[in-house]
């Protein structure tokens, strides 16, 4: 089981070059997928990363990695180099082989980024994604890719608006996800009492609960209130307050850290 932890920046800062492309013997692959969405009523796009040495005869755990309010399914690739971070970690033997799905968390017919991202219908679409994820995307991934189809092998994490989604959907569906976390989670994050009304369930069933934020981030209070509630109710989690603001320097560091923890606890 997790221990309640407060990790300092010095302990967890990613080493220099962690996100820089190297000459490697083997690398992962990124593909674009299109899945039918009954929730939205149109086909939708997502990106999928398969690890070095990917073998369709094997079964992999899966991480759903969510973007922020101004992004789309390409935001992590565009700004965060996740495939490079993963490839480097695999080369060092520090990461469990997994499939990573980067969806578009804005579940509406015109789901492209740009324009007024704060328009009410566009903000509401991030809530609608809960059903799109559970009813459409996850079943599609599990039909098309060799992934283990149980909660112990399913993770959901995200940044900012996606961090709020990951906490809301992950903690709201502990039967679906055993690994849950938010990076610099945004105001869409439910209030703690609504987020986790039955703390005992999280204590007993979650493999990892992660809450992190930059110490200069204007949204820090949201992560802090979540952490304090978890602490008060003795829910095991990692709370990581790191140096930085609301940007990809922080989120890449978060991804580097959680990637090495996923699907390992209790092995």
N, C-alpha and C positions, 0 to 999 in steps of 0.2 A: 504494500500500500504506500501511497505517497506520504511524505512528511511535509508538515507545514514549514515553508521555507521563505526566507527573505534573502535574496541573492544580490550581492553588490555588483556594481558595474565592473570593478576590477577583476572579479572572479569570472565574469561571463563575456567580456569584450572579445569579439571575434578577432583572430590574428590578422595581421596585414596580409593582403593578397587572397583572402578567403573567397572574394567575389571576382577574381581576375582569372580569365581563361588561361589554362595551362595546356602543354602538350601531354595528352593522356593516351594510354593504350586503348581505353574504351570509354565511351561517353553515352549518356542517355539520349533520348530522342523526343522531340516535341511534335505533336500532330494536332491539327484542327479537327474537331468532330462536330457533327450537326445531329441534334437529337429532337425527336418530336415532343412538343410540349402541349399536353391537353390543357394544362393550367392557363397558358397564355394564348393558345390557339394557333400558333405558328411554329415552324422549326426554329431551334435556337442553337447558337454557337457556344462552344467551350474549347479550351486547349487541354491537352493531356500529355503529361511527361511520363515516359516509361524509362526505367533505369538501365544502366549499362548491363549488358548480358541478359537483357529481357528475353524470357522464354515463355511462349504462350502455353506450354505444357505445365508450367508452375502456377501457383496461386499466390497473389500478392495482397498485402494490406493496401488501403487507399486513403489518401489525404485529400480533402476538399479544401482548397485554398482560395479565400475570397478577397476581392479588391475593395477600394474605397468609393466614395460617392461620385467622384469625377472620372472614374475609370470604367473599364469593361474587362472582358476576358483576357485582354492583352496587357493590362496595366502592370502586372507583376513582371512579365517578360520585358516590357518596355523600360521599366525603371529599376527593377530589383534583381535581375540576373539569377533567378532561382535555379535555372538549369545548370549554370556555372557553379553556384554554391553547392548544389547536389552532386554534380560530377566530381568536384574536388573532395567532398566528404567521402564519396564512394571510393575514390582513389586512395584515401587514407584509412579505409576500413572503419569509418566512424558512423555509418548510416545503414539502417536496415533497408533492404530492397523494397521499394514501394512504388505504386502508381500515384501520380499527383494530378488531380483534376482542378483546372482553373476556369470556373464558369463565369457567366455574366450574371451578377446578382441583381440586376435591374430587370425584373420580370414583367416586361410589357412589350407590345408589338414593335414599337420603335425603341429599341433598347440601346441605341448608340450613344456614346458619351458626347458631350458638347452641348452648347446652348445653356439654358438655365437648369443646372443640375438640381437646384433647390425647389423647382416647381412641384406643387403638391402631388400631382399624379406620378411624377418621377420618384419622389421620396417614398410614396406609398408602394411603388413597385418593388422596393427592397424588402418590404414585409411580405408581399405576394410571393417572393422567391422561396419562402419556406415551403409552400406547397409544390412549386416547380421542382425544387431540389428533392423533396421526399417522394413525390408521386411520379416524376418524369425523369430527372437526370440520374438519380441513383439506380433506379431499375434499368435504365438504358446502359449505364456503365457496367452493371453487373451481368447484363446479357451479352455485351459485346467484348468485354475484357476479362481476363482470368484473375478476378479478385475474390478474396474470401468474403463471404456474404454474412458476416455477423458483426455485432457492435464492437467486439474486442479488436477487430481489424479495420475499424472505420474511425477517421479523425476529421474534425472540422476546426479550422483556424482562419483568421482574417485580420486585415488592417482597417482601422478607423471605422467607417460604416460597415465594412465586412467583419470587423472585430465584434461590433454589436450584433450583427447577424449570427456570427459563430457562437457567441455566448447565448443569445436568445434561442437559437434553434438547437444547439448542442445540449444545453441544460434543460430545454423544453422537451427534448426527445432522448433521454438517457437510454432508452431501449434501442436507439439507433446508433448513438455515438458513445464511445468510452474514452475518447481523447478530445479535449475541448479547450480552446483558448482564444483570447483576443489581444491584439496588439493595438495600443492607443485607441481603445474602443470609443466610438462616437456617442452622441446623445440619443441615438436610437436604442442603445442598450437599456433594457428594462430596469426598473428599480429593483434592488436586490431581493426584496421580499416577494416580488412577482417573478423575478428571474429564477429563484430557487426557493419556492415555498416549503419544500420538504428536504431540508439539508441532509437528513439521515441517508436518503437515497444516494445522494452524491458521494457521501462518505464511503458507502459500501460498494458502489458500482463503478465510479470513475477511475480510470487508470492514470489520467493526468488532467489536471485543471490548471491552466496557465493564464495569468493576468499580468500584462506588462505595459509600460508607458515611459516616455521620455520625461525627465525631471523638469524640462522647460516647456512642456506641452500644455497649451491652454485647456485641453480636455482631461488633464490629469485627475481632476476630482471624480470623474466617472469610474476610472480604474480604482481609485483609492476607496471609494464607497463600496465597490464590489469586494475588494480585498478585505475591508474592515468587517463587512457582513460575514464573509467566509471565516475570518478569524474568530469573530464572536461566536459562531456556531461550530467552531472546531472542524471545519471542512478542509481536509488536506488540499493544498494547492501551492503553486509557486507564484510568488509575487515578485516581479523583477522591475525595479525602478532604475532606469539607466540614464546616462548622460545624453541629452539631446532634446529635439523638438518633435514636431509632427511631420516626419519626413522619412524617406526611404533609408537614410543612414541608420535610423533606429529599427525600421522594419526588416531590413536585411540582416541586421544583427540578431533580431528576434528569430527569424527564420533559421539562421545558422544554429542557434541554440536548440530550438524545439525539434529540428530535423534529427538531432542526435539522441533525443529522448524517445521519440515516437516508436511504439511497438517493441519497446525493450523492457519496460518496467515489469518486474515479476517473472522475467524469463529465467 
